[in-house]
């Protein structure tokens, strides 16, 4: 393997590897979109079967980080704006180091519990996922865990520059260097979404207009954060279920019904139907759905463009229409809505994020609408990317796991099962809908149900 110019070292117990920044200073003033998402730290872990050599992995990590200098940045907010920066190896290498925790568990990798394979020695605010003060926080932290028959890679990575496609590219790049000693993948570059200008930018005269517009991007202005704390601590009047969708069954459903839809559309159709079962809803009620869509390709960027280029696909449905529609009809509705997504709306929303920053609004005051409104739901599909490109000596991830808040209407679609691919998500279902959920499982043959453990 070609040696890295980055310096790194292991602690005395060989349980943490520290990677130190390049010699050259690096700085990026965050635009409004990056500033908003810098308060979020997505968390997840990849699960692999097979062997991993820690020494080779550390060498590959050092070589990879050379080409991802933004990973070394610390966040800083001043009266002049927000920044991601590091001052270089010679100035303060300890402040800007990246850590990789190294651990072992004497069980099979299938038994690995997510909470036990994530980075442990990080600021407690990062573990919460959403932070109220980003100053001096790192862009990410990593942990590799060896099991009896495999290994896992857990991480926290800041959302300012990294959406799920960018995270995938980081690990794809890393695994190629680990396997081949070098990489033929294009070097990453940082996307500046502020360069994406709408044809007719929206304008905002005051904070009221700013806060009203937030609803169009799936956010709600929160006047009293205690409202969220109360929702988080109030027992949910229902049950959390794990839904497991088999890829082959989804494909069979699509072929039998001659559908021009994706697996995600079929999963969304099932969610539409389940949420409509709530007996507290009338046929005239409207349900709101949103799920993030990656727009990197539509905006003209290749996979090596590192940036958070996502927008929400949002729809309102009358409950009666959902109840009366078939799953095939609902899958088509999902596809129609996805096809209507355009980059112009995304560019218009970027203006809102920039206005939010210029008016001094705190991102922590704007949270997903689904957190507060009982008829608002969201599902983010992390399983739609090609994770087989993450390949450590022919070992590709057989599962991806993360956390979600189904009791507040937020689900994340992950995967497991390796070649027998399954899509998994957690969903909160009111007690009055449980029988209907089990009946849908029995009649649709699209998913199986497990209670949350």
Secondary structure, 3 states (H helix, E strand, C coil): CCCCCCCEEECCCCCEEEECCCCCCEEEECCHHHHHHCCEEEEEEEEEECCCCHHHHHHHHHHHHHCCHHHHCEEEEECCEEEEEECCHHHHCCCCCEEEEEEECCCCHHHCCHHHCCCCCCCHHHHCCECCCCCCCECEEEEEEECCCEEEEEEEEECCCCCHHHHHHHHHHHHHHHHHCCCCCCCCEECCHHHCCCCCCCCCCCHHHHHHHHHHHCEEECCCCHHHHHHHHCCCCEEEEEEEEEHHHHHHHHHHCCCCCCHHHHHHHHHHHHHHCCCCCCCCCEEEEEEEEECCCCCCCCCCEECCCEEEEEEEEEHHHHHHCCHHHHHHHHHHHHHCCCHHHHHHHHHHHHHHHHCCCCHHHEEEHHHCCCCEEEEEECCCCCHHHCEECCEEEEEEEECCEHHHCEEEEEEECCCCCEEEEEEEEEHHHHHHHHHHHHHHCCEEEEECC
